[in-house]
Amino acid sequence: MVINLWYNGAMDEWRWTLSDPKNLDQHSGNRENIRDAMNDIANTVEHLRDEKGVNMELKKPTCLPKDLDK
């Protein structure tokens, strides 16, 4: 899973996206309070892991030449 979190000053809110590069599944949200935004992210991750059985592990890219992989 990939999590992006940023502050949007024009809207005075924290915005976030959570995406899975394996299947392009994406979730997003926004909150005025940073702690609420972080809780939303945590709740979403837990829901995906516990209820949907999503594997949260990202594998290391295999596109590098072997001598650079050390």
mmCIF file of the N, C-alpha and C atoms, coordinates in Angstrom:
data_MODEL
# 
_entry.id   MODEL 
# 
loop_
_atom_site.group_PDB 
_atom_site.id 
_atom_site.type_symbol 
_atom_site.label_atom_id 
_atom_site.label_alt_id 
_atom_site.label_comp_id 
_atom_site.label_asym_id 
_atom_site.label_entity_id 
_atom_site.label_seq_id 
_atom_site.pdbx_PDB_ins_code 
_atom_site.Cartn_x 
_atom_site.Cartn_y 
_atom_site.Cartn_z 
_atom_site.occupancy 
_atom_site.B_iso_or_equiv 
_atom_site.pdbx_formal_charge 
_atom_site.auth_seq_id 
_atom_site.auth_comp_id 
_atom_site.auth_asym_id 
_atom_site.auth_atom_id 
_atom_site.pdbx_PDB_model_num 
ATOM 1   N N  . MET A 1 1  ? 0.839   -1.175 0.000   1.00 0.00 ? 1  MET A N  1 
ATOM 2   C CA . MET A 1 1  ? 0.000   0.000  0.000   1.00 0.00 ? 1  MET A CA 1 
ATOM 3   C C  . MET A 1 1  ? 0.885   1.240  0.000   1.00 0.00 ? 1  MET A C  1 
ATOM 4   N N  . VAL A 1 2  ? 0.411   2.249  -0.673  1.00 0.00 ? 2  VAL A N  1 
ATOM 5   C CA . VAL A 1 2  ? 1.110   3.531  -0.733  1.00 0.00 ? 2  VAL A CA 1 
ATOM 6   C C  . VAL A 1 2  ? 0.182   4.588  -0.145  1.00 0.00 ? 2  VAL A C  1 
ATOM 7   N N  . ILE A 1 3  ? 0.703   5.346  0.819   1.00 0.00 ? 3  ILE A N  1 
ATOM 8   C CA . ILE A 1 3  ? -0.089  6.394  1.467   1.00 0.00 ? 3  ILE A CA 1 
ATOM 9   C C  . ILE A 1 3  ? 0.514   7.752  1.119   1.00 0.00 ? 3  ILE A C  1 
ATOM 10  N N  . ASN A 1 4  ? -0.332  8.651  0.653   1.00 0.00 ? 4  ASN A N  1 
ATOM 11  C CA . ASN A 1 4  ? 0.058   10.044 0.418   1.00 0.00 ? 4  ASN A CA 1 
ATOM 12  C C  . ASN A 1 4  ? -0.778  10.913 1.339   1.00 0.00 ? 4  ASN A C  1 
ATOM 13  N N  . LEU A 1 5  ? -0.133  11.861 2.003   1.00 0.00 ? 5  LEU A N  1 
ATOM 14  C CA . LEU A 1 5  ? -0.819  12.765 2.921   1.00 0.00 ? 5  LEU A CA 1 
ATOM 15  C C  . LEU A 1 5  ? -0.283  14.171 2.683   1.00 0.00 ? 5  LEU A C  1 
ATOM 16  N N  . TRP A 1 6  ? -1.176  15.136 2.514   1.00 0.00 ? 6  TRP A N  1 
ATOM 17  C CA . TRP A 1 6  ? -0.739  16.518 2.284   1.00 0.00 ? 6  TRP A CA 1 
ATOM 18  C C  . TRP A 1 6  ? -1.779  17.491 2.823   1.00 0.00 ? 6  TRP A C  1 
ATOM 19  N N  . TYR A 1 7  ? -1.318  18.716 3.060   1.00 0.00 ? 7  TYR A N  1 
ATOM 20  C CA . TYR A 1 7  ? -2.191  19.781 3.547   1.00 0.00 ? 7  TYR A CA 1 
ATOM 21  C C  . TYR A 1 7  ? -2.564  20.693 2.382   1.00 0.00 ? 7  TYR A C  1 
ATOM 22  N N  . ASN A 1 8  ? -3.848  20.961 2.232   1.00 0.00 ? 8  ASN A N  1 
ATOM 23  C CA . ASN A 1 8  ? -4.356  21.860 1.212   1.00 0.00 ? 8  ASN A CA 1 
ATOM 24  C C  . ASN A 1 8  ? -4.746  23.168 1.905   1.00 0.00 ? 8  ASN A C  1 
ATOM 25  N N  . GLY A 1 9  ? -3.876  24.174 1.795   1.00 0.00 ? 9  GLY A N  1 
ATOM 26  C CA . GLY A 1 9  ? -4.110  25.442 2.465   1.00 0.00 ? 9  GLY A CA 1 
ATOM 27  C C  . GLY A 1 9  ? -5.331  26.191 1.956   1.00 0.00 ? 9  GLY A C  1 
ATOM 28  N N  . ALA A 1 10 ? -5.622  26.087 0.673   1.00 0.00 ? 10 ALA A N  1 
ATOM 29  C CA . ALA A 1 10 ? -6.779  26.776 0.095   1.00 0.00 ? 10 ALA A CA 1 
ATOM 30  C C  . ALA A 1 10 ? -8.087  26.244 0.674   1.00 0.00 ? 10 ALA A C  1 
ATOM 31  N N  . MET A 1 11 ? -8.111  24.946 0.958   1.00 0.00 ? 11 MET A N  1 
ATOM 32  C CA . MET A 1 11 ? -9.313  24.323 1.516   1.00 0.00 ? 11 MET A CA 1 
ATOM 33  C C  . MET A 1 11 ? -9.232  24.173 3.039   1.00 0.00 ? 11 MET A C  1 
ATOM 34  N N  . ASP A 1 12 ? -8.055  24.490 3.607   1.00 0.00 ? 12 ASP A N  1 
ATOM 35  C CA . ASP A 1 12 ? -7.809  24.373 5.042   1.00 0.00 ? 12 ASP A CA 1 
ATOM 36  C C  . ASP A 1 12 ? -8.138  22.961 5.545   1.00 0.00 ? 12 ASP A C  1 
ATOM 37  N N  . GLU A 1 13 ? -7.554  21.969 4.860   1.00 0.00 ? 13 GLU A N  1 
ATOM 38  C CA . GLU A 1 13 ? -7.804  20.585 5.251   1.00 0.00 ? 13 GLU A CA 1 
ATOM 39  C C  . GLU A 1 13 ? -6.643  19.673 4.870   1.00 0.00 ? 13 GLU A C  1 
ATOM 40  N N  . TRP A 1 14 ? -6.556  18.571 5.562   1.00 0.00 ? 14 TRP A N  1 
ATOM 41  C CA . TRP A 1 14 ? -5.600  17.515 5.254   1.00 0.00 ? 14 TRP A CA 1 
ATOM 42  C C  . TRP A 1 14 ? -6.259  16.552 4.296   1.00 0.00 ? 14 TRP A C  1 
ATOM 43  N N  . ARG A 1 15 ? -5.536  16.162 3.263   1.00 0.00 ? 15 ARG A N  1 
ATOM 44  C CA . ARG A 1 15 ? -6.065  15.236 2.269   1.00 0.00 ? 15 ARG A CA 1 
ATOM 45  C C  . ARG A 1 15 ? -5.153  14.017 2.218   1.00 0.00 ? 15 ARG A C  1 
ATOM 46  N N  . TRP A 1 16 ? -5.724  12.878 1.882   1.00 0.00 ? 16 TRP A N  1 
ATOM 47  C CA . TRP A 1 16 ? -4.924  11.660 1.818   1.00 0.00 ? 16 TRP A CA 1 
ATOM 48  C C  . TRP A 1 16 ? -5.446  10.721 0.740   1.00 0.00 ? 16 TRP A C  1 
ATOM 49  N N  . THR A 1 17 ? -4.530  9.922  0.227   1.00 0.00 ? 17 THR A N  1 
ATOM 50  C CA . THR A 1 17 ? -4.896  8.820  -0.662  1.00 0.00 ? 17 THR A CA 1 
ATOM 51  C C  . THR A 1 17 ? -4.142  7.586  -0.201  1.00 0.00 ? 17 THR A C  1 
ATOM 52  N N  . LEU A 1 18 ? -4.771  6.464  -0.400  1.00 0.00 ? 18 LEU A N  1 
ATOM 53  C CA . LEU A 1 18 ? -4.183  5.172  -0.099  1.00 0.00 ? 18 LEU A CA 1 
ATOM 54  C C  . LEU A 1 18 ? -4.395  4.328  -1.340  1.00 0.00 ? 18 LEU A C  1 
ATOM 55  N N  . SER A 1 19 ? -3.314  3.833  -1.924  1.00 0.00 ? 19 SER A N  1 
ATOM 56  C CA . SER A 1 19 ? -3.461  3.080  -3.168  1.00 0.00 ? 19 SER A CA 1 
ATOM 57  C C  . SER A 1 19 ? -2.660  1.787  -3.119  1.00 0.00 ? 19 SER A C  1 
ATOM 58  N N  . ASP A 1 20 ? -3.110  0.836  -3.899  1.00 0.00 ? 20 ASP A N  1 
ATOM 59  C CA . ASP A 1 20 ? -2.450  -0.453 -4.020  1.00 0.00 ? 20 ASP A CA 1 
ATOM 60  C C  . ASP A 1 20 ? -1.946  -0.571 -5.451  1.00 0.00 ? 20 ASP A C  1 
ATOM 61  N N  . PRO A 1 21 ? -0.628  -0.455 -5.661  1.00 0.00 ? 21 PRO A N  1 
ATOM 62  C CA . PRO A 1 21 ? -0.101  -0.483 -7.026  1.00 0.00 ? 21 PRO A CA 1 
ATOM 63  C C  . PRO A 1 21 ? -0.276  -1.837 -7.721  1.00 0.00 ? 21 PRO A C  1 
ATOM 64  N N  . LYS A 1 22 ? -0.581  -2.876 -6.947  1.00 0.00 ? 22 LYS A N  1 
ATOM 65  C CA . LYS A 1 22 ? -0.770  -4.201 -7.552  1.00 0.00 ? 22 LYS A CA 1 
ATOM 66  C C  . LYS A 1 22 ? -2.075  -4.295 -8.336  1.00 0.00 ? 22 LYS A C  1 
ATOM 67  N N  . ASN A 1 23 ? -3.104  -3.605 -7.858  1.00 0.00 ? 23 ASN A N  1 
ATOM 68  C CA . ASN A 1 23 ? -4.406  -3.716 -8.532  1.00 0.00 ? 23 ASN A CA 1 
ATOM 69  C C  . ASN A 1 23 ? -5.066  -2.359 -8.794  1.00 0.00 ? 23 ASN A C  1 
ATOM 70  N N  . LEU A 1 24 ? -4.341  -1.272 -8.526  1.00 0.00 ? 24 LEU A N  1 
ATOM 71  C CA . LEU A 1 24 ? -4.823  0.094  -8.764  1.00 0.00 ? 24 LEU A CA 1 
ATOM 72  C C  . LEU A 1 24 ? -6.034  0.473  -7.925  1.00 0.00 ? 24 LEU A C  1 
ATOM 73  N N  . ASP A 1 25 ? -6.296  -0.268 -6.846  1.00 0.00 ? 25 ASP A N  1 
ATOM 74  C CA . ASP A 1 25 ? -7.366  0.082  -5.914  1.00 0.00 ? 25 ASP A CA 1 
ATOM 75  C C  . ASP A 1 25 ? -6.951  1.350  -5.177  1.00 0.00 ? 25 ASP A C  1 
ATOM 76  N N  . GLN A 1 26 ? -7.872  2.301  -5.020  1.00 0.00 ? 26 GLN A N  1 
ATOM 77  C CA . GLN A 1 26 ? -7.528  3.562  -4.383  1.00 0.00 ? 26 GLN A CA 1 
ATOM 78  C C  . GLN A 1 26 ? -8.647  4.026  -3.463  1.00 0.00 ? 26 GLN A C  1 
ATOM 79  N N  . HIS A 1 27 ? -8.240  4.599  -2.333  1.00 0.00 ? 27 HIS A N  1 
ATOM 80  C CA . HIS A 1 27 ? -9.159  5.184  -1.363  1.00 0.00 ? 27 HIS A CA 1 
ATOM 81  C C  . HIS A 1 27 ? -8.636  6.567  -1.039  1.00 0.00 ? 27 HIS A C  1 
ATOM 82  N N  . SER A 1 28 ? -9.514  7.483  -0.666  1.00 0.00 ? 28 SER A N  1 
ATOM 83  C CA . SER A 1 28 ? -9.072  8.843  -0.360  1.00 0.00 ? 28 SER A CA 1 
ATOM 84  C C  . SER A 1 28 ? -10.011 9.488  0.649   1.00 0.00 ? 28 SER A C  1 
ATOM 85  N N  . GLY A 1 29 ? -9.530  10.577 1.237   1.00 0.00 ? 29 GLY A N  1 
ATOM 86  C CA . GLY A 1 29 ? -10.352 11.300 2.195   1.00 0.00 ? 29 GLY A CA 1 
ATOM 87  C C  . GLY A 1 29 ? -9.752  12.642 2.513   1.00 0.00 ? 29 GLY A C  1 
ATOM 88  N N  . ASN A 1 30 ? -10.465 13.395 3.318   1.00 0.00 ? 30 ASN A N  1 
ATOM 89  C CA . ASN A 1 30 ? -9.992  14.709 3.752   1.00 0.00 ? 30 ASN A CA 1 
ATOM 90  C C  . ASN A 1 30 ? -10.623 15.042 5.093   1.00 0.00 ? 30 ASN A C  1 
ATOM 91  N N  . ARG A 1 31 ? -9.853  15.741 5.907   1.00 0.00 ? 31 ARG A N  1 
ATOM 92  C CA . ARG A 1 31 ? -10.294 16.181 7.233   1.00 0.00 ? 31 ARG A CA 1 
ATOM 93  C C  . ARG A 1 31 ? -9.612  17.495 7.572   1.00 0.00 ? 31 ARG A C  1 
ATOM 94  N N  . GLU A 1 32 ? -10.251 18.306 8.387   1.00 0.00 ? 32 GLU A N  1 
ATOM 95  C CA . GLU A 1 32 ? -9.638  19.557 8.827   1.00 0.00 ? 32 GLU A CA 1 
ATOM 96  C C  . GLU A 1 32 ? -8.553  19.291 9.863   1.00 0.00 ? 32 GLU A C  1 
ATOM 97  N N  . ASN A 1 33 ? -8.708  18.252 10.660  1.00 0.00 ? 33 ASN A N  1 
ATOM 98  C CA . ASN A 1 33 ? -7.782  17.948 11.743  1.00 0.00 ? 33 ASN A CA 1 
ATOM 99  C C  . ASN A 1 33 ? -6.848  16.816 11.322  1.00 0.00 ? 33 ASN A C  1 
ATOM 100 N N  . ILE A 1 34 ? -5.545  16.993 11.520  1.00 0.00 ? 34 ILE A N  1 
ATOM 101 C CA . ILE A 1 34 ? -4.556  16.000 11.110  1.00 0.00 ? 34 ILE A CA 1 
ATOM 102 C C  . ILE A 1 34 ? -4.780  14.660 11.813  1.00 0.00 ? 34 ILE A C  1 
ATOM 103 N N  . ARG A 1 35 ? -5.142  14.681 13.085  1.00 0.00 ? 35 ARG A N  1 
ATOM 104 C CA . ARG A 1 35 ? -5.358  13.425 13.814  1.00 0.00 ? 35 ARG A CA 1 
ATOM 105 C C  . ARG A 1 35 ? -6.556  12.663 13.262  1.00 0.00 ? 35 ARG A C  1 
ATOM 106 N N  . ASP A 1 36 ? -7.593  13.381 12.868  1.00 0.00 ? 36 ASP A N  1 
ATOM 107 C CA . ASP A 1 36 ? -8.752  12.725 12.263  1.00 0.00 ? 36 ASP A CA 1 
ATOM 108 C C  . ASP A 1 36 ? -8.370  12.100 10.923  1.00 0.00 ? 36 ASP A C  1 
ATOM 109 N N  . ALA A 1 37 ? -7.547  12.805 10.149  1.00 0.00 ? 37 ALA A N  1 
ATOM 110 C CA . ALA A 1 37 ? -7.092  12.270 8.863   1.00 0.00 ? 37 ALA A CA 1 
ATOM 111 C C  . ALA A 1 37 ? -6.264  11.002 9.081   1.00 0.00 ? 37 ALA A C  1 
ATOM 112 N N  . MET A 1 38 ? -5.360  11.028 10.049  1.00 0.00 ? 38 MET A N  1 
ATOM 113 C CA . MET A 1 38 ? -4.528  9.866  10.338  1.00 0.00 ? 38 MET A CA 1 
ATOM 114 C C  . MET A 1 38 ? -5.377  8.694  10.830  1.00 0.00 ? 38 MET A C  1 
ATOM 115 N N  . ASN A 1 39 ? -6.389  8.968  11.639  1.00 0.00 ? 39 ASN A N  1 
ATOM 116 C CA . ASN A 1 39 ? -7.289  7.901  12.091  1.00 0.00 ? 39 ASN A CA 1 
ATOM 117 C C  . ASN A 1 39 ? -8.068  7.313  10.926  1.00 0.00 ? 39 ASN A C  1 
ATOM 118 N N  . ASP A 1 40 ? -8.506  8.149  9.997   1.00 0.00 ? 40 ASP A N  1 
ATOM 119 C CA . ASP A 1 40 ? -9.206  7.650  8.808   1.00 0.00 ? 40 ASP A CA 1 
ATOM 120 C C  . ASP A 1 40 ? -8.301  6.713  8.004   1.00 0.00 ? 40 ASP A C  1 
ATOM 121 N N  . ILE A 1 41 ? -7.023  7.107  7.859   1.00 0.00 ? 41 ILE A N  1 
ATOM 122 C CA . ILE A 1 41 ? -6.076  6.265  7.129   1.00 0.00 ? 41 ILE A CA 1 
ATOM 123 C C  . ILE A 1 41 ? -5.908  4.925  7.849   1.00 0.00 ? 41 ILE A C  1 
ATOM 124 N N  . ALA A 1 42 ? -5.682  4.976  9.166   1.00 0.00 ? 42 ALA A N  1 
ATOM 125 C CA . ALA A 1 42 ? -5.498  3.752  9.942   1.00 0.00 ? 42 ALA A CA 1 
ATOM 126 C C  . ALA A 1 42 ? -6.730  2.860  9.861   1.00 0.00 ? 42 ALA A C  1 
ATOM 127 N N  . ASN A 1 43 ? -7.915  3.439  9.986   1.00 0.00 ? 43 ASN A N  1 
ATOM 128 C CA . ASN A 1 43 ? -9.151  2.649  9.904   1.00 0.00 ? 43 ASN A CA 1 
ATOM 129 C C  . ASN A 1 43 ? -9.311  2.007  8.532   1.00 0.00 ? 43 ASN A C  1 
ATOM 130 N N  . THR A 1 44 ? -8.946  2.740  7.479   1.00 0.00 ? 44 THR A N  1 
ATOM 131 C CA . THR A 1 44 ? -9.052  2.203  6.123   1.00 0.00 ? 44 THR A CA 1 
ATOM 132 C C  . THR A 1 44 ? -8.078  1.049  5.922   1.00 0.00 ? 44 THR A C  1 
ATOM 133 N N  . VAL A 1 45 ? -6.840  1.214  6.381   1.00 0.00 ? 45 VAL A N  1 
ATOM 134 C CA . VAL A 1 45 ? -5.846  0.143  6.262   1.00 0.00 ? 45 VAL A CA 1 
ATOM 135 C C  . VAL A 1 45 ? -6.306  -1.093 7.027   1.00 0.00 ? 45 VAL A C  1 
ATOM 136 N N  . GLU A 1 46 ? -6.774  -0.902 8.248   1.00 0.00 ? 46 GLU A N  1 
ATOM 137 C CA . GLU A 1 46 ? -7.235  -2.039 9.050   1.00 0.00 ? 46 GLU A CA 1 
ATOM 138 C C  . GLU A 1 46 ? -8.423  -2.732 8.401   1.00 0.00 ? 46 GLU A C  1 
ATOM 139 N N  . HIS A 1 47 ? -9.334  -1.961 7.838   1.00 0.00 ? 47 HIS A N  1 
ATOM 140 C CA . HIS A 1 47 ? -10.497 -2.550 7.161   1.00 0.00 ? 47 HIS A CA 1 
ATOM 141 C C  . HIS A 1 47 ? -10.056 -3.381 5.956   1.00 0.00 ? 47 HIS A C  1 
ATOM 142 N N  . LEU A 1 48 ? -9.166  -2.829 5.161   1.00 0.00 ? 48 LEU A N  1 
ATOM 143 C CA . LEU A 1 48 ? -8.693  -3.553 3.978   1.00 0.00 ? 48 LEU A CA 1 
ATOM 144 C C  . LEU A 1 48 ? -7.944  -4.821 4.372   1.00 0.00 ? 48 LEU A C  1 
ATOM 145 N N  . ARG A 1 49 ? -7.131  -4.734 5.424   1.00 0.00 ? 49 ARG A N  1 
ATOM 146 C CA . ARG A 1 49 ? -6.354  -5.893 5.868   1.00 0.00 ? 49 ARG A CA 1 
ATOM 147 C C  . ARG A 1 49 ? -7.247  -6.951 6.516   1.00 0.00 ? 49 ARG A C  1 
ATOM 148 N N  . ASP A 1 50 ? -8.114  -6.533 7.439   1.00 0.00 ? 50 ASP A N  1 
ATOM 149 C CA . ASP A 1 50 ? -8.883  -7.472 8.239   1.00 0.00 ? 50 ASP A CA 1 
ATOM 150 C C  . ASP A 1 50 ? -10.154 -7.964 7.560   1.00 0.00 ? 50 ASP A C  1 
ATOM 151 N N  . GLU A 1 51 ? -10.849 -7.087 6.872   1.00 0.00 ? 51 GLU A N  1 
ATOM 152 C CA . GLU A 1 51 ? -12.135 -7.449 6.270   1.00 0.00 ? 51 GLU A CA 1 
ATOM 153 C C  . GLU A 1 51 ? -12.016 -7.902 4.817   1.00 0.00 ? 51 GLU A C  1 
ATOM 154 N N  . LYS A 1 52 ? -11.086 -7.326 4.086   1.00 0.00 ? 52 LYS A N  1 
ATOM 155 C CA . LYS A 1 52 ? -10.948 -7.635 2.662   1.00 0.00 ? 52 LYS A CA 1 
ATOM 156 C C  . LYS A 1 52 ? -9.789  -8.579 2.371   1.00 0.00 ? 52 LYS A C  1 
ATOM 157 N N  . GLY A 1 53 ? -8.931  -8.833 3.378   1.00 0.00 ? 53 GLY A N  1 
ATOM 158 C CA . GLY A 1 53 ? -7.817  -9.747 3.192   1.00 0.00 ? 53 GLY A CA 1 
ATOM 159 C C  . GLY A 1 53 ? -6.731  -9.234 2.264   1.00 0.00 ? 53 GLY A C  1 
ATOM 160 N N  . VAL A 1 54 ? -6.578  -7.915 2.180   1.00 0.00 ? 54 VAL A N  1 
ATOM 161 C CA . VAL A 1 54 ? -5.579  -7.326 1.296   1.00 0.00 ? 54 VAL A CA 1 
ATOM 162 C C  . VAL A 1 54 ? -4.189  -7.512 1.911   1.00 0.00 ? 54 VAL A C  1 
ATOM 163 N N  . ASN A 1 55 ? -3.246  -7.980 1.094   1.00 0.00 ? 55 ASN A N  1 
ATOM 164 C CA . ASN A 1 55 ? -1.863  -8.125 1.529   1.00 0.00 ? 55 ASN A CA 1 
ATOM 165 C C  . ASN A 1 55 ? -1.197  -6.762 1.449   1.00 0.00 ? 55 ASN A C  1 
ATOM 166 N N  . MET A 1 56 ? -0.699  -6.261 2.569   1.00 0.00 ? 56 MET A N  1 
ATOM 167 C CA . MET A 1 56 ? -0.127  -4.916 2.638   1.00 0.00 ? 56 MET A CA 1 
ATOM 168 C C  . MET A 1 56 ? 1.334   -4.860 2.222   1.00 0.00 ? 56 MET A C  1 
ATOM 169 N N  . GLU A 1 57 ? 1.953   -5.977 1.965   1.00 0.00 ? 57 GLU A N  1 
ATOM 170 C CA . GLU A 1 57 ? 3.376   -6.015 1.677   1.00 0.00 ? 57 GLU A CA 1 
ATOM 171 C C  . GLU A 1 57 ? 3.662   -5.623 0.225   1.00 0.00 ? 57 GLU A C  1 
ATOM 172 N N  . LEU A 1 58 ? 4.637   -4.729 0.050   1.00 0.00 ? 58 LEU A N  1 
ATOM 173 C CA . LEU A 1 58 ? 5.113   -4.388 -1.282  1.00 0.00 ? 58 LEU A CA 1 
ATOM 174 C C  . LEU A 1 58 ? 6.421   -5.129 -1.513  1.00 0.00 ? 58 LEU A C  1 
ATOM 175 N N  . LYS A 1 59 ? 6.561   -5.688 -2.664  1.00 0.00 ? 59 LYS A N  1 
ATOM 176 C CA . LYS A 1 59 ? 7.793   -6.402 -2.999  1.00 0.00 ? 59 LYS A CA 1 
ATOM 177 C C  . LYS A 1 59 ? 8.799   -5.437 -3.616  1.00 0.00 ? 59 LYS A C  1 
ATOM 178 N N  . LYS A 1 60 ? 10.079  -5.734 -3.381  1.00 0.00 ? 60 LYS A N  1 
ATOM 179 C CA . LYS A 1 60 ? 11.152  -4.936 -3.949  1.00 0.00 ? 60 LYS A CA 1 
ATOM 180 C C  . LYS A 1 60 ? 11.139  -5.095 -5.464  1.00 0.00 ? 60 LYS A C  1 
ATOM 181 N N  . PRO A 1 61 ? 11.306  -4.009 -6.205  1.00 0.00 ? 61 PRO A N  1 
ATOM 182 C CA . PRO A 1 61 ? 11.322  -4.113 -7.669  1.00 0.00 ? 61 PRO A CA 1 
ATOM 183 C C  . PRO A 1 61 ? 12.413  -5.075 -8.133  1.00 0.00 ? 61 PRO A C  1 
ATOM 184 N N  . THR A 1 62 ? 12.121  -5.824 -9.181  1.00 0.00 ? 62 THR A N  1 
ATOM 185 C CA . THR A 1 62 ? 13.097  -6.772 -9.714  1.00 0.00 ? 62 THR A CA 1 
ATOM 186 C C  . THR A 1 62 ? 13.707  -6.281 -11.019 1.00 0.00 ? 62 THR A C  1 
ATOM 187 N N  . CYS A 1 63 ? 13.494  -5.030 -11.353 1.00 0.00 ? 63 CYS A N  1 
ATOM 188 C CA . CYS A 1 63 ? 13.963  -4.501 -12.626 1.00 0.00 ? 63 CYS A CA 1 
ATOM 189 C C  . CYS A 1 63 ? 15.423  -4.019 -12.571 1.00 0.00 ? 63 CYS A C  1 
ATOM 190 N N  . LEU A 1 64 ? 16.029  -4.013 -11.396 1.00 0.00 ? 64 LEU A N  1 
ATOM 191 C CA . LEU A 1 64 ? 17.416  -3.560 -11.283 1.00 0.00 ? 64 LEU A CA 1 
ATOM 192 C C  . LEU A 1 64 ? 18.386  -4.655 -11.702 1.00 0.00 ? 64 LEU A C  1 
ATOM 193 N N  . PRO A 1 65 ? 19.492  -4.286 -12.312 1.00 0.00 ? 65 PRO A N  1 
ATOM 194 C CA . PRO A 1 65 ? 20.532  -5.279 -12.596 1.00 0.00 ? 65 PRO A CA 1 
ATOM 195 C C  . PRO A 1 65 ? 21.022  -5.895 -11.286 1.00 0.00 ? 65 PRO A C  1 
ATOM 196 N N  . LYS A 1 66 ? 21.430  -7.134 -11.335 1.00 0.00 ? 66 LYS A N  1 
ATOM 197 C CA . LYS A 1 66 ? 21.813  -7.850 -10.119 1.00 0.00 ? 66 LYS A CA 1 
ATOM 198 C C  . LYS A 1 66 ? 22.920  -7.154 -9.331  1.00 0.00 ? 66 LYS A C  1 
ATOM 199 N N  . ASP A 1 67 ? 23.885  -6.521 -10.004 1.00 0.00 ? 67 ASP A N  1 
ATOM 200 C CA . ASP A 1 67 ? 24.973  -5.873 -9.274  1.00 0.00 ? 67 ASP A CA 1 
ATOM 201 C C  . ASP A 1 67 ? 24.519  -4.618 -8.518  1.00 0.00 ? 67 ASP A C  1 
ATOM 202 N N  . LEU A 1 68 ? 23.373  -4.034 -8.886  1.00 0.00 ? 68 LEU A N  1 
ATOM 203 C CA . LEU A 1 68 ? 22.834  -2.873 -8.174  1.00 0.00 ? 68 LEU A CA 1 
ATOM 204 C C  . LEU A 1 68 ? 21.890  -3.280 -7.070  1.00 0.00 ? 68 LEU A C  1 
ATOM 205 N N  . ASP A 1 69 ? 21.572  -4.548 -6.975  1.00 0.00 ? 69 ASP A N  1 
ATOM 206 C CA . ASP A 1 69 ? 20.576  -5.048 -6.047  1.00 0.00 ? 69 ASP A CA 1 
ATOM 207 C C  . ASP A 1 69 ? 21.171  -5.384 -4.680  1.00 0.00 ? 69 ASP A C  1 
ATOM 208 N N  . LYS A 1 70 ? 22.405  -4.974 -4.421  1.00 0.00 ? 70 LYS A N  1 
ATOM 209 C CA . LYS A 1 70 ? 23.053  -5.335 -3.143  1.00 0.00 ? 70 LYS A CA 1 
ATOM 210 C C  . LYS A 1 70 ? 23.044  -4.196 -2.174  1.00 0.00 ? 70 LYS A C  1 
# 
